Amino acid sequence: MKIRAVILAGGEGSRLGVLTSKRTKPAVPFAGKYRIIDFTLSNCVNSGIYDVTLIAQYRPHSLIEHIGAGSPWDLNRDFSGGVRIYTPYTARRGSEWFTGTADAIQQNFAFIKKGSPDLILILSGDHIYTMDYEPLITFHLDHQADMTMATIKVPTTEAPRFGILDTGPDYRVKSFVEKPAVPPSNLANMGVYLFNQSVLDQALLEDTQNDQSSHDFGKDIIPKLIRENARVFGYPYSGYWVDVGTSLSYWQAHMDLLKSPAPIDLNNREWIIHTRTEERPPVFLSSNHTITNSMVSDGCVIAPGAEVVNCILSPGVTIGAGARVVNSILFTDTCVKEGAVVYNAITDKRVIIGARSKVGAASKTEIPTITTIGKNSFVPDDAILEPGVEVEADVLPEDYLSLHVKTGQTIITKKTIYDI
């Protein structure tokens, strides 16, 4: 049986704010050395699926550079599958920006069905989870399904963010509603779909002919299949899964990794999360520093008297003398200068936090207010950034009107920046 995985990796991820101002959501760094897309790609190859198509749209440059020919995932193949990346293109007729998830598949379906795969596994490229797809495939075949969707129970308070379904005792889907204001249950759609190729082909064809459709799987394709009594089943998944759609959920997913035991074991040699990495020197830890319950990547330098607590440090991060960083996620080559204090913050690549500055604050509640700083930005010496401040990419010290930035304020650059 021939299976092709299709990963939807074009999400803008606007709710992640400055973290996606220069990259698509699946390309956002995660857990120090990875990107979000690495988890879905690794799930595929660890499940024995080596025929993978990626569909990208919003700012795909860093995603394309990261994946390359797919060698870190053993996907640099030709005859036995491999990875292929497709983006929107201009043709003489009928091509435009993708208007929905189903439209993204439809516009590339000639490529997707090339070679006549029996089953098409549609995945999201912006979720954090480790899932063996083999039991899902077996479930689909055993139930003689037309389509199978993976499901997970979520907190009732979170249910309005998801597609919610109801299944019978045989797991057949009886109803489905996308992001309801008042959810009828807490059984959520994970965005993992397995289709018989012929069923998907027909469903997409009918959807393109419907002018009233938004061309989305959750809003249009799945409800229509259920109404027409297609054999749609819900596969129950009970592992860890999170859609890191906001700065807070992204921060919380990292804090989850620091728990003992962590919900995802990154040290599991039976389920390796593959990624593309650059060569960096070993970590350098000076004398009289303190590092507690943190993940520290290659190339980091921790100066004397520095303190790091509950943090994720990406490659090349420098923590200056006497600096204190707590409950924070620092991307590649961030520099926290001497005497600075950072709480509950996310900094993008090549951020500089000036000497003696204060970013964020200790939180008295379990859910803190996150401060985010965009790529290539510079926080001035002696500045105070209250919790919830957002600093956009490429901000320089001269862009600050005041060294004390209040909660809810955003600092933007005065220059026009063209780099990606």
N, C-alpha and C positions, 0 to 999 in steps of 0.2 A: 504494500500500500504506500502510495506516494503522498507525502505531506509537505506543504509549503507554509512557512510562517510569514505573516505580513505584520510588520511593526509600524504603527502610526506614531511617527516621531516629529510631527510638525507643530506641536503645541506652542503657542505664544507664552503661556504661563504668566499672564499679566498680574495675577494676584501675588506672584513672587516679587513683584516690584523691581528694584534695581538689579536683582540677580539674573533677570532675563532681559535686561535692556540691550545686551549685546550678544545674546545666545538664545537658542531654543531651549525650552524647559528640559527635554531629555539630556541635553549637554551640560546641565548645571552640575558642578562638582558635588560629590557626596562621600561622606565617611573618609575624608582625608585624601585618598589616592584614587577614588573611583569617580565615574560620572553616573547619573541616574540611569541612563540607557544600558549600562553594564549589567544591571540585574536582569532585565528582560533578555538581553542577548545571551547571558550566561545560562539562564533558565533553558533557552532553546538548545544550546549545544550540550548542556548537562543532561537534557532529556533525549539526546540522540537526534535532534533536528538540525541539519546542517544546510538546509535550503531556506534562506532568509531574505526577504525583501523589506527594505525600509522606505517609507514614504515620508519625505520631509517637506517643509514649507517655510516656516518663519525662521529667518536668520540661521541657515543650516551650516554656515562655514565651519564653526568649531566642531560641530557634530561630524561633518564629513572628514575633517582632518583627524579627528579622534579615531574614527572607525577605519579609515583608509581602505586597504584591501581586505581587512578582517583577520589578519594573522594572529592577533592576541587571542582570538576566540576559535582559531583553527577554521576560519571561514574563507580563507584565501584559496578557494576551489573554483574549478570551471565545470567539469563534467558531472561532479557529484553534488552540485548545489552551489554553495558559497553565498556571499552577501552582495546584494545589489541595492543601490540607493537611487530613488527617483524623486524628482522635484517637479513642481508645476512648470509647464512649458507653453510656448505659443505655437499653435498650429493654424492651418488655414481655416479650420472650422472647429467649433465646439470645445475649445480649451480655455481655461481661465483659472483663477485662484480657487482652491477647494472651498466649497461652501459648507461642508459638513463631513463627518467621518465616512459616511457611505459614498459621498461624492469623491472623496480622496481615493477610495478603493475603485470606484467606477472609472475614473479618469485614467487609471493605470491597469485596468483589468485585463487588457490585451497582453500586458507583460506578466501579470500575476498568473493567468491561466495557461501561459506558454508551457508546453510539456505536459499538459493535462494532469495536474495533481488531483488525487481523489478527494483529499480533504484540505481545506484552507483554514489555518489557525490565525485569527486576527487578534493582535495584542496591542496594548498601550505601552509606549516607550517611556512613560513618566511615573511609574509606580515602583515602590520598593517592596520586594517580596522574593522568596525563593520557592519555586513551585516546579515539581516534576510533572510535565504535561502528559506523560505516558498513561497514568491512571485516568486522566480526563479523556484521552482518546479511546481507551478501553471502555469507559462508561458510555461514550457516544455510540460506539459500535454495538455494545450489548443492548442498548435501548433503541436501536435502529432509529436514531434521531436524524432529523433534518438539520437541526442546529442545536448545539449545547452551549450554554453560557455558565461560566464559573460564578459561584455566589459565595458570599460571606456575611456573617451576622456582624452588624456594626452597632455602636451605641445609639439608642433611640434619638438622642439629641442631635446626632450627626446624620441621621437618615435622610433629611431633606436635601442633602448634598448629592445623593446618589439616585440611580434608577432602582426602584423597589419592586420586588416581585412576590408572587404567592405561588407555591407549588403544592401538588397533591402528594399522597403517600408514596407514589411511584416516581416522584421528582419531576413530573411533567408540569410545565409552567401554565398556570391557569389565568394569571393576569400580570400586567407589567405597566408601571407608570414612571415616567422620567421626572426625577426631582420634585416630588409632591410636597406641597406646603404642609399637609397633614398626612404623614406616611401611614399606610395601612399595616405595615410591619417593619421589621428592621433587617430583613433579608435583602442584601444589596447586590447589585450587579458589579462585578469586578472589572468589566471591560475586557474579558477574555472570552472570545467567541470561536467555536469550532463549527464550520459549515461543510456540508457536502458541496462540492464545487458546483454541481448543476443547480442546486437550490439557491446558492448565492448568486449565480449568474442570472437566474430568472428574477430573483428579488430585486437585484440592482437594475435590471432592464425595466421592470415595471415602475420602479421608483423614479427613474430618469424621465419617464413619460407623465409623471404626476406634477403639474405646475404648482400644486399646493404644498408639496413636500419640502421640508427643510434639508432633506437628503442626509439624515443622521440615523445611525443605528438605533440609538436609544429612543429617539422621538418618533421615528417613522418605520424603519425596517422591522424591528422586533415586534412592536405592537401589531403591525399588519400580519405578520406570520402567525401570531397567536390568534387573531381574529379569524383568519382563514383556516384555522385548525391544523396548521402544520405541526409536526412532531418536534416541539421545542422543549428542551429539558434543562433543569438547573443542577449543575454539578456542585455538591457541597465541599467547600474548602474551609479548613479550620486553622490554618497557619497564620503567620504574621503577614499583613498586607496593609500598605498605607499609600494613599494618594497625597504626595507632598505638594499640595496645591497652594498653600499659603506660607508666608514666612514663619508663622507660628508652628504649623504642622511640620514644616521642614526642620525647624529647630528641635521640635519634640522628637522627631524620628532619630535625630542624632543623640539626644539625651537617652533614648531607648537603648541605643547601642552601648551606652556606658553602664547599663544596669547589669546586675549579676544574678542569674544568667541573662545574657542579652537575647532578645527574641530572634535575632539572626546571628548565627555563629560564623563570623568571617574567617575563623581558623579551621573550619571544617574542610579537610582535604578531600572528602567525598563529594563536595559541592562547592567548587572553587568559583569565586566571582572574578572572572577574567577582566583585564583592563589593559590599556596602553599606558606605559609609564616611561618617564625620562630618567636618565642616569643622574643620580644625586649622591653626594657624599653621605657618610653615616651621620646620625644625629650627634651633635656636640652638646654635652651637658657640663656646664662649669661648676665650680664649687659653691656650696651654700645656697643652692636653689631648692625649690620644692615643686614636685609634680605629683598630683593626686588624681587618680581615677580618670585618666586622659589617654587619648590616642595621639601619638606623636609620629609624624611621617619623616622620611629620609630628608636630610639636608637642613633640618631645623637646628637653631642655635639658641640655647637658653643661657642667659648671662647670669653673673653672680647676684644673689639676692632676689631673683625673679620667682614668682609664684604662679603656677598654672593649676587650676582646679576644675574638674569636670569639663574639659575642653577637647575639641577635635582640631588638631593642627595639621594642615596640608604641607606638602613639601616646601622647604625653603623658608618657613616662618621664622622670624627672629623676635625673641622677647628680650627687651633691654634690661639693664641692671635695675633692680628694685621695682620692676613693673609687676602688676598683678592682673591676671586674666582669669575670669570665672564664668562658667556656664556659657561658653562662647564657641563659635565655629569660625576659624580663620583660614581663608583660602590661600593658595600658593603665593609665596613671597610677600606675604603681609609682614610689615615691620611695626612692632609696638616699641616705641622708644622708652628711654629710661624714665622711671617714675610714673608712667601712665597707668591708669586703672580702667579695666574694661569688664563690664558685666552684661550678660544676656545679649550679646551682639553677634551679628553675622557680617564678616568683612569679605569682600570679593578679592580677586587677585591684585597683587601689587598695591595694596592699600598701605598708607603710612599713617600711623597714629602718633601724633607729636608728643614730645616730652611733657610729662606732668599733666597731660590732658586726662579728662574723665569722660568715659563713654558709657552710657547706660547707668544703672544703679542696681544694688541688691534688691531683690523682690521679696515682699512679705507674703506673697501668695504663691501657690503651686504653679499658676499660669502667669508668666511674666509678660511684660511688654518688651518686644524685641526691637533693638536698634539695628538698622542695616546701612552699610556703607558700600557704595558701588565701586566698580573696577577702576583702578588707577587714581583713586581719590586720596587727598592729603588732608588730615585733620590737623589744624595748627597746634603748635605748642600752647599749653595752658588753657586749651579750650574745654568747655563743658557741654556735652551733648546729653540732654536728658533722655530717659527711656522713650522709645517710639519715634525718635528722630530718624529721618531718611536722608542720606547723603547720596545724590546721584553720581553716576560715573564721571570721572575726569575732573572732579572738583578740586580746585587749588586753594591755598590759604587766602588769597586775595578775593575769593568768591564769598567769603564769610562777611556779613554785615556786622556781626557781633560774635564774640568768643563764647557767649552763653546762648545756646540754641535750645528753645523750649520744646517740650513734648508736642508731637503732631506737626512740627515744622519740617520743611524739606529744603535742603540746600542744593542749588543747581549751578552748573557751570555757566559762565558768561561767554564761553568760547564755542565756536562751531567745531565739532569733532567728527572726523570722517572714518577713523579706523574702526575695526570690528572687534 
